[in-house]
Amino acid sequence: MQKEIIIYSKDNCPKCEQVKQVCSQLGLKFIVKNITHDLIKLTEFREKFVGAGFPVVEFPDGMTIAGNLEEIYQHIENTNK
């Protein structure tokens, strides 16, 4: 079972940066998978998240949210209580 939040990110993505900043400020453990220059991570991303917007965030509880900052922040808040 994964223990950290996984954030699929790309270069020049303000939403991606916002999510990483919030996780850092809250002291949450997270891994960033930047797909911009990594063909392996890009392939993994495309196989798992067809047509998804950025950022895509996988939470340790199995929830995955793509592109919707409000939902991402709500889930962070709910799981960080």
SVG drawing of the C-alpha trace seen along z (x, -y; Angstrom):
<svg xmlns="http://www.w3.org/2000/svg" viewBox="-14 -29 28 31">
<polyline fill="none" stroke="black" stroke-width="0.4" points="0.0,0.0 1.4,-3.4 2.2,-5.7 2.8,-8.9 0.7,-11.1 1.8,-10.9 1.5,-14.0 1.8,-13.6 3.1,-17.0 4.5,-18.7 6.6,-21.8 4.8,-25.2 1.8,-23.9 0.5,-26.4 -2.0,-24.0 0.7,-21.4 2.8,-23.9 -0.1,-24.9 -0.8,-21.3 2.9,-20.7 3.0,-23.9 -0.1,-23.0 1.3,-19.5 4.6,-21.0 3.0,-23.5 1.0,-20.8 4.0,-18.6 2.5,-15.8 4.7,-13.2 4.5,-13.2 6.3,-12.1 6.3,-14.2 6.4,-12.4 7.2,-15.0 6.3,-13.6 7.7,-16.5 11.1,-15.0 10.7,-11.3 9.4,-8.9 8.9,-6.1 6.8,-8.3 4.9,-9.7 4.1,-6.2 3.0,-5.2 0.8,-8.3 -0.9,-7.7 -1.6,-4.1 -3.2,-4.9 -4.9,-8.2 -6.2,-8.4 -7.3,-12.0 -6.8,-13.3 -6.1,-16.9 -3.3,-18.1 -2.4,-17.7 -3.3,-14.1 -3.0,-13.2 -3.1,-9.6 -3.8,-9.4 -2.7,-6.6 -6.4,-5.7 -6.7,-4.8 -8.5,-7.9 -7.3,-9.6 -8.3,-13.1 -7.4,-14.7 -7.3,-18.4 -9.8,-19.6 -8.1,-21.7 -11.1,-22.1 -11.6,-18.3 -7.9,-17.8 -7.8,-20.3 -11.0,-18.9 -9.6,-15.4 -6.3,-16.6 -8.3,-18.4 -10.5,-15.4 -7.6,-13.0 -5.4,-15.3 -7.7,-15.6"/>
</svg>
